[in-house]
């Protein structure tokens, strides 16, 4: 015999829908933010400009480490 359960209260339904909507909005905002950041990075790379934070600080920054001497 199945147990008959009353439907959840109307306020609980609205609260659940609200929570799902907020979580979906957060996911969409993060997705858009990552895409905008990626687009900006692509523009910088294609233009040839280097972000000052990524620029070499000394003359040896872009050199490979020297092999150990025997």
N, C-alpha and C positions, 0 to 999 in steps of 0.2 A: 504494500500500500504506500503510495507516495504521500509525503507529508505536505499538506497545503500551507504555504507560507504567504503571509500578506506581502503585497508589493512594498518596496522601500518608500519612505516618505518623500514627498515632492522636493523638500529642501535638500535631502541627501542626493537626489538626482542632479539638481542644479549645482550643488557643490562639486560633485564628481565631474560634471561637464566643465565647470570653471577650472578645476585643477588640470584636466586634460588640455584645455585651451591654453592655459599659462605655460605648461610644459612644451606644447607645440610651438608657441610663440618664442620661447627661449631657444628651441632647436633651430627655428628659422632664422632668428637673429644671429646665432653663432655661425650658421651656414653662410649667410650674407656677409658677415664680418670677415670670415676666412677668404671668401671669394674676392672681396674688395682689397684685402691685404695682398693676396696673390697677384691681382691685377696691377697693383702699385709696384710690387717687386718685379714683375715682368717688364713694365714700362721702364724702370730704372736699368734693368739688365740690357734691354734692347737699345736704350739711348746711349749706353756706354758710360754713364755717370756712376760713380761708386759712392755708396753711402759712407759718410765720414766714419761711422762706427766700424765699418768693414775695411777701411783703407789701411794699408801697412803703416806701422808707427815708426819702424826703423828700416835701415837698408837691408837687414838680414831677414825680415819677416817673410819674404816670398821665397827664400832659399830653402832647399831640402837639407835635412840634417846631414852632416858629414859622416861617412862610415867610420867606425872605430879603427884607430891605428893599431897595427900589429907589432 
